[in-house]
Amino acid sequence: MSDQPFNVLFLCTGNSARSILAEVLVNHWGRGKFVGYSAGSSPKGAVNPIALELLRHVKMPTDKLRSKSWDEFARPGAPRLDFVFTVCDNAAGEMCPIWPGQPMTAHWGVADPAAVEGSETEKWFAFRQAFRELESRIKLFTSLPIRSLERTKLQERLNAIGHSSPIEVA
């Protein structure tokens, strides 16, 4: 069995908030067993400043983060993907590129914190909520015995994680 880390791509439309948070979280909680990436179908071109500030607040790295197109991961020479997760409903409904390596996919929809209008407190609350939801799902994902699960069972688990909430995780 290979000890190579699993490559995980998180997709969203703008690649400025949710998918960025998920990329950082899987790299943190994956502890070298997972390599996280993120991309968008219509990237904003910049990472949301609140997402960056939140990640810095929890002492997670932000220096190499950038908003990028999912086309980067469908090109020759791109990392072979093992998993692709959509984290927004728009990206889940779009026609995705063909990913090299036939990765397993699932939809892990999370409300868009960048779409929240209101006070700074309300915006921060939305970002913290998205962070908690993604973190709980990623903790569940990175704790799966991936190499020993049969593909159908693994797909069931990936789909179930997409329906979990932070309250369900102890």
Backbone as CSV, one residue per row, in Angstrom:
resi,resn,N_x,N_y,N_z,CA_x,CA_y,CA_z,C_x,C_y,C_z
1,MET,0.825,-1.184,0.000,0.000,0.000,0.000,0.870,1.248,0.000
2,SER,0.449,2.238,-0.754,1.211,3.472,-0.884,1.080,4.341,0.360
3,ASP,2.183,4.974,0.710,2.155,5.932,1.813,2.078,7.360,1.290
4,GLN,1.874,7.504,-0.023,1.737,8.829,-0.613,0.552,9.544,0.022
5,PRO,0.664,10.851,0.253,-0.487,11.574,0.784,-1.610,11.648,-0.253
6,PHE,-2.812,11.767,0.234,-3.973,11.933,-0.627,-4.094,13.410,-1.011
7,ASN,-4.318,13.683,-2.291,-4.535,15.049,-2.768,-6.029,15.345,-2.773
8,VAL,-6.385,16.450,-2.124,-7.787,16.822,-1.935,-8.013,18.226,-2.496
9,LEU,-8.978,18.351,-3.406,-9.324,19.646,-3.990,-10.703,20.068,-3.499
10,PHE,-10.787,21.292,-2.978,-12.058,21.874,-2.553,-12.458,22.924,-3.576
11,LEU,-13.695,22.819,-4.055,-14.184,23.711,-5.095,-15.308,24.601,-4.610
12,CYS,-15.271,25.823,-5.086,-16.351,26.772,-4.874,-16.380,27.672,-6.108
13,THR,-17.328,28.541,-6.184,-17.398,29.412,-7.339,-16.269,30.437,-7.321
14,GLY,-16.159,31.222,-6.240,-15.206,32.332,-6.203,-13.835,32.004,-5.664
15,ASN,-13.664,30.878,-4.993,-12.393,30.496,-4.367,-11.793,31.654,-3.567
16,SER,-12.626,32.205,-2.684,-12.135,33.311,-1.851,-12.383,33.088,-0.368
17,ALA,-13.248,32.145,-0.012,-13.577,31.962,1.405,-13.654,30.478,1.778
18,ARG,-14.795,29.820,1.523,-15.004,28.444,1.985,-13.951,27.465,1.493
19,SER,-13.689,27.456,0.208,-12.716,26.502,-0.330,-11.311,26.805,0.187
20,ILE,-11.014,28.066,0.396,-9.716,28.468,0.961,-9.602,27.947,2.396
21,LEU,-10.646,28.153,3.201,-10.637,27.663,4.582,-10.451,26.145,4.596
22,ALA,-11.160,25.454,3.712,-11.070,23.980,3.663,-9.668,23.529,3.270
23,GLU,-9.041,24.209,2.334,-7.673,23.866,1.931,-6.723,23.919,3.125
24,VAL,-6.810,25.008,3.881,-5.928,25.174,5.036,-6.244,24.126,6.107
25,LEU,-7.523,23.896,6.347,-7.922,22.938,7.387,-7.483,21.511,7.064
26,VAL,-7.611,21.076,5.812,-7.202,19.703,5.495,-5.681,19.569,5.578
27,ASN,-4.967,20.619,5.235,-3.511,20.559,5.392,-3.128,20.494,6.867
28,HIS,-3.871,21.182,7.721,-3.599,21.165,9.160,-3.987,19.820,9.786
29,TRP,-5.240,19.421,9.634,-5.736,18.209,10.281,-5.281,16.936,9.580
30,GLY,-4.876,17.042,8.333,-4.400,15.878,7.595,-3.012,15.439,7.993
31,ARG,-2.308,16.296,8.684,-0.991,15.971,9.253,-0.066,15.220,8.293
32,GLY,0.060,15.739,7.087,0.961,15.127,6.118,0.376,13.957,5.354
33,LYS,-0.774,13.463,5.771,-1.416,12.350,5.063,-2.326,12.859,3.936
34,PHE,-2.591,14.167,3.959,-3.440,14.810,2.962,-2.770,16.103,2.517
35,VAL,-2.905,16.413,1.241,-2.443,17.692,0.719,-3.672,18.384,0.148
36,GLY,-3.974,19.550,0.693,-5.160,20.276,0.294,-4.886,21.336,-0.753
37,TYR,-5.874,21.492,-1.632,-5.861,22.519,-2.664,-7.261,23.117,-2.721
38,SER,-7.370,24.285,-3.337,-8.683,24.875,-3.552,-8.693,25.598,-4.882
39,ALA,-9.887,25.745,-5.437,-10.038,26.434,-6.714,-11.497,26.835,-6.888
40,GLY,-11.732,27.650,-7.908,-13.089,28.087,-8.195,-13.400,28.067,-9.676
41,SER,-14.685,27.986,-9.998,-15.111,28.012,-11.393,-14.994,29.423,-11.959
42,SER,-15.205,30.434,-11.116,-15.067,31.849,-11.489,-14.343,32.554,-10.357
43,PRO,-13.046,32.327,-10.218,-12.318,32.852,-9.065,-12.382,34.372,-8.962
44,LYS,-12.491,34.840,-7.731,-12.555,36.277,-7.452,-11.224,36.965,-7.728
45,GLY,-10.132,36.213,-7.654,-8.820,36.799,-7.877,-8.120,37.219,-6.599
46,ALA,-8.847,37.189,-5.483,-8.257,37.544,-4.187,-8.966,36.760,-3.096
47,VAL,-8.216,36.425,-2.072,-8.795,35.737,-0.915,-9.508,36.768,-0.056
48,ASN,-10.662,36.411,0.443,-11.446,37.318,1.291,-10.624,37.726,2.514
49,PRO,-10.551,39.025,2.809,-9.735,39.493,3.941,-10.169,38.918,5.293
50,ILE,-11.463,38.679,5.481,-11.913,38.105,6.754,-11.436,36.657,6.868
51,ALA,-11.454,35.919,5.765,-10.949,34.543,5.784,-9.475,34.536,6.187
52,LEU,-8.711,35.430,5.609,-7.287,35.515,5.949,-7.087,35.892,7.414
53,GLU,-7.845,36.867,7.881,-7.704,37.309,9.271,-8.101,36.198,10.247
54,LEU,-9.172,35.471,9.928,-9.608,34.363,10.777,-8.527,33.284,10.850
55,LEU,-7.959,32.932,9.714,-6.905,31.914,9.700,-5.686,32.362,10.501
56,ARG,-5.327,33.628,10.376,-4.201,34.140,11.172,-4.535,34.103,12.659
57,HIS,-5.778,34.430,12.991,-6.221,34.431,14.391,-6.072,33.043,15.028
58,VAL,-6.341,31.994,14.246,-6.220,30.633,14.774,-4.840,30.043,14.477
59,LYS,-3.934,30.904,14.069,-2.519,30.557,13.863,-2.311,29.488,12.785
60,MET,-3.040,29.650,11.676,-2.860,28.770,10.523,-2.226,29.581,9.398
61,PRO,-1.433,28.950,8.554,-0.693,29.672,7.515,-1.580,30.263,6.431
62,THR,-1.183,31.430,5.964,-1.937,32.111,4.906,-1.041,32.587,3.769
63,ASP,0.257,32.455,3.915,1.195,33.079,2.983,1.091,32.592,1.544
64,LYS,0.711,31.358,1.292,0.676,30.843,-0.081,-0.737,30.758,-0.653
65,LEU,-1.708,31.288,0.058,-3.087,31.195,-0.406,-3.347,32.189,-1.537
66,ARG,-4.091,31.710,-2.532,-4.490,32.593,-3.630,-5.769,32.049,-4.252
67,SER,-6.530,32.935,-4.828,-7.753,32.571,-5.527,-7.367,32.160,-6.948
68,LYS,-7.786,30.936,-7.353,-7.365,30.413,-8.652,-8.481,29.611,-9.320
69,SER,-8.335,29.425,-10.614,-9.319,28.692,-11.403,-9.139,27.185,-11.263
70,TRP,-10.243,26.475,-11.329,-10.178,25.019,-11.283,-9.498,24.446,-12.521
71,ASP,-9.351,25.252,-13.566,-8.652,24.788,-14.770,-7.209,24.382,-14.466
72,GLU,-6.595,24.997,-13.451,-5.221,24.653,-13.068,-5.084,23.178,-12.692
73,PHE,-6.163,22.574,-12.230,-6.103,21.195,-11.747,-6.558,20.183,-12.792
74,ALA,-6.968,20.668,-13.957,-7.378,19.781,-15.043,-6.314,19.727,-16.137
75,ARG,-5.259,20.500,-15.986,-4.184,20.554,-16.983,-3.194,19.401,-16.811
76,PRO,-2.475,19.093,-17.897,-1.366,18.127,-17.761,-0.342,18.674,-16.767
77,GLY,0.172,17.787,-15.944,1.150,18.195,-14.942,0.549,18.630,-13.617
78,ALA,-0.773,18.729,-13.554,-1.443,19.087,-12.296,-1.351,17.905,-11.339
79,PRO,-1.457,18.161,-10.036,-1.436,17.047,-9.084,-2.554,16.044,-9.382
80,ARG,-2.262,14.765,-9.228,-3.284,13.729,-9.364,-4.209,13.864,-8.160
81,LEU,-5.486,13.988,-8.407,-6.446,14.210,-7.323,-7.054,12.892,-6.869
82,ASP,-7.141,12.740,-5.550,-7.793,11.566,-4.975,-9.230,11.876,-4.571
83,PHE,-9.462,13.135,-4.161,-10.785,13.564,-3.708,-11.057,14.972,-4.213
84,VAL,-12.311,15.210,-4.619,-12.756,16.554,-4.998,-14.078,16.796,-4.293
85,PHE,-14.115,17.847,-3.476,-15.319,18.200,-2.729,-15.790,19.594,-3.123
86,THR,-17.071,19.708,-3.454,-17.652,21.031,-3.660,-18.169,21.507,-2.310
87,VAL,-17.932,22.775,-2.021,-18.378,23.332,-0.739,-19.418,24.427,-0.916
88,CYS,-19.829,24.659,-2.162,-20.931,25.597,-2.386,-21.887,24.990,-3.400
89,ASP,-23.147,25.350,-3.271,-24.174,24.761,-4.128,-23.989,25.131,-5.592
90,ASN,-23.505,26.348,-5.880,-23.303,26.741,-7.274,-22.278,25.847,-7.954
91,ALA,-21.138,25.636,-7.316,-20.095,24.790,-7.919,-20.583,23.358,-8.081
92,ALA,-21.409,22.899,-7.156,-21.915,21.524,-7.234,-22.791,21.332,-8.467
93,GLY,-23.456,22.409,-8.890,-24.356,22.315,-10.031,-23.702,22.613,-11.366
94,GLU,-22.454,23.045,-11.348,-21.769,23.398,-12.586,-21.118,22.176,-13.215
95,MET,-20.863,22.291,-14.507,-20.175,21.228,-15.225,-18.690,21.359,-14.924
96,CYS,-18.169,20.409,-14.157,-16.756,20.442,-13.749,-15.878,19.873,-14.856
97,PRO,-14.611,20.260,-14.848,-13.673,19.632,-15.783,-13.536,18.139,-15.468
98,ILE,-12.906,17.431,-16.371,-12.576,16.028,-16.129,-11.288,16.036,-15.319
99,TRP,-11.340,15.436,-14.138,-10.177,15.438,-13.257,-9.309,14.230,-13.532
100,PRO,-8.014,14.447,-13.699,-7.113,13.301,-13.874,-7.152,12.392,-12.642
101,GLY,-7.071,11.093,-12.860,-6.982,10.141,-11.752,-8.310,9.648,-11.222
102,GLN,-9.430,10.045,-11.786,-10.756,9.625,-11.340,-10.944,9.756,-9.825
103,PRO,-10.864,10.972,-9.307,-11.016,11.148,-7.862,-12.435,10.856,-7.390
104,MET,-12.529,10.531,-6.116,-13.842,10.381,-5.495,-14.364,11.787,-5.225
105,THR,-15.679,11.971,-5.348,-16.265,13.295,-5.182,-17.427,13.254,-4.197
106,ALA,-17.688,14.403,-3.608,-18.866,14.564,-2.743,-19.158,16.052,-2.628
107,HIS,-20.389,16.341,-2.264,-20.800,17.722,-2.044,-20.927,17.970,-0.544
108,TRP,-20.175,18.951,-0.064,-20.192,19.338,1.348,-20.620,20.796,1.455
109,GLY,-21.834,21.099,1.043,-22.305,22.481,1.001,-22.230,23.202,2.341
110,VAL,-21.731,24.435,2.287,-21.600,25.305,3.455,-22.099,26.675,3.028
111,ALA,-22.870,27.336,3.880,-23.368,28.677,3.568,-22.193,29.624,3.316
112,ASP,-22.368,30.525,2.357,-21.302,31.435,1.955,-21.162,32.596,2.938
113,PRO,-20.093,32.607,3.728,-19.919,33.703,4.677,-19.614,35.021,3.979
114,ALA,-19.034,34.965,2.786,-18.698,36.183,2.050,-19.939,36.882,1.511
115,ALA,-21.056,36.179,1.466,-22.296,36.767,0.958,-23.081,37.497,2.049
116,VAL,-22.669,37.355,3.292,-23.384,37.975,4.406,-23.208,39.485,4.361
117,GLU,-24.336,40.158,4.414,-24.313,41.621,4.490,-24.777,41.999,5.880
118,GLY,-24.186,43.028,6.405,-24.542,43.456,7.751,-23.324,44.009,8.452
119,SER,-23.368,43.936,9.763,-22.279,44.477,10.572,-21.043,43.587,10.475
120,GLU,-19.924,44.120,10.917,-18.694,43.330,10.969,-18.888,42.116,11.875
121,THR,-19.624,42.291,12.953,-19.897,41.190,13.872,-20.660,40.079,13.163
122,GLU,-21.651,40.436,12.378,-22.438,39.441,11.644,-21.576,38.714,10.603
123,LYS,-20.710,39.459,9.936,-19.824,38.845,8.946,-18.848,37.881,9.623
124,TRP,-18.268,38.310,10.735,-17.340,37.454,11.465,-18.041,36.200,11.987
125,PHE,-19.259,36.352,12.460,-20.020,35.194,12.933,-20.191,34.191,11.796
126,ALA,-20.515,34.673,10.601,-20.714,33.795,9.442,-19.415,33.067,9.075
127,PHE,-18.299,33.768,9.126,-17.022,33.129,8.816,-16.646,32.099,9.869
128,ARG,-16.875,32.412,11.126,-16.566,31.447,12.187,-17.457,30.212,12.064
129,GLN,-18.719,30.411,11.712,-19.638,29.285,11.536,-19.179,28.388,10.381
130,ALA,-18.814,28.980,9.252,-18.334,28.205,8.103,-17.050,27.455,8.472
131,PHE,-16.167,28.117,9.202,-14.917,27.499,9.637,-15.202,26.280,10.511
132,ARG,-16.097,26.433,11.491,-16.433,25.314,12.395,-17.044,24.148,11.626
133,GLU,-17.939,24.446,10.705,-18.594,23.388,9.932,-17.570,22.642,9.064
134,LEU,-16.727,23.388,8.380,-15.696,22.750,7.563,-14.703,21.971,8.422
135,GLU,-14.313,22.544,9.549,-13.359,21.869,10.423,-13.911,20.538,10.930
136,SER,-15.168,20.518,11.327,-15.726,19.265,11.831,-15.799,18.212,10.730
137,ARG,-16.158,18.616,9.522,-16.218,17.667,8.405,-14.823,17.157,8.041
138,ILE,-13.868,18.053,8.045,-12.503,17.657,7.681,-11.898,16.754,8.748
139,LYS,-12.211,16.988,10.003,-11.743,16.082,11.056,-12.329,14.683,10.853
140,LEU,-13.600,14.617,10.512,-14.212,13.316,10.233,-13.535,12.657,9.037
141,PHE,-13.344,13.411,7.982,-12.727,12.898,6.763,-11.311,12.385,7.013
142,THR,-10.494,13.185,7.676,-9.091,12.794,7.875,-8.941,11.647,8.869
143,SER,-9.993,11.331,9.610,-9.924,10.195,10.543,-10.421,8.887,9.918
144,LEU,-10.928,8.939,8.703,-11.413,7.723,8.039,-10.250,6.778,7.718
145,PRO,-10.491,5.478,7.822,-9.467,4.496,7.412,-9.527,4.303,5.886
146,ILE,-9.172,5.345,5.152,-9.376,5.402,3.703,-8.771,4.213,2.967
147,ARG,-7.564,3.847,3.316,-6.882,2.777,2.579,-7.524,1.403,2.798
148,SER,-8.281,1.255,3.869,-8.876,-0.062,4.137,-10.368,-0.131,3.802
149,LEU,-10.978,0.983,3.445,-12.403,0.964,3.110,-12.612,0.599,1.644
150,GLU,-13.592,-0.214,1.390,-14.005,-0.532,0.024,-14.576,0.755,-0.580
151,ARG,-14.384,0.956,-1.875,-14.733,2.229,-2.541,-16.190,2.643,-2.331
152,THR,-17.117,1.701,-2.407,-18.534,2.028,-2.225,-18.797,2.514,-0.803
153,LYS,-18.205,1.850,0.176,-18.368,2.258,1.584,-17.741,3.627,1.820
154,LEU,-16.577,3.843,1.215,-15.923,5.139,1.363,-16.796,6.241,0.772
155,GLN,-17.389,5.994,-0.375,-18.275,6.998,-0.988,-19.465,7.292,-0.084
156,GLU,-20.027,6.271,0.519,-21.134,6.483,1.472,-20.692,7.374,2.621
157,ARG,-19.503,7.125,3.153,-18.994,7.923,4.276,-18.754,9.369,3.845
158,LEU,-18.195,9.560,2.643,-17.941,10.914,2.147,-19.245,11.693,1.990
159,ASN,-20.261,11.025,1.452,-21.570,11.669,1.294,-22.176,12.008,2.658
160,ALA,-22.058,11.098,3.615,-22.608,11.328,4.960,-21.920,12.508,5.646
161,ILE,-20.625,12.638,5.449,-19.908,13.770,6.043,-20.492,15.086,5.536
162,GLY,-20.885,15.120,4.277,-21.478,16.325,3.702,-22.797,16.727,4.328
163,HIS,-23.413,15.811,5.041,-24.687,16.102,5.709,-24.520,16.296,7.208
164,SER,-23.295,16.213,7.687,-23.058,16.351,9.131,-23.002,17.832,9.498
165,SER,-23.217,18.087,10.768,-23.128,19.461,11.273,-22.134,19.471,12.422
166,PRO,-21.595,20.654,12.740,-20.601,20.724,13.817,-21.133,20.218,15.159
167,ILE,-22.429,20.286,15.362,-23.023,19.863,16.633,-22.927,18.344,16.780
168,GLU,-22.920,17.617,15.656,-22.886,16.150,15.708,-21.512,15.615,16.068
169,VAL,-20.491,16.448,16.022,-19.114,15.996,16.277,-18.756,16.298,17.722
170,ALA,-18.357,15.268,18.448,-17.989,15.457,19.855,-16.575,15.939,19.971
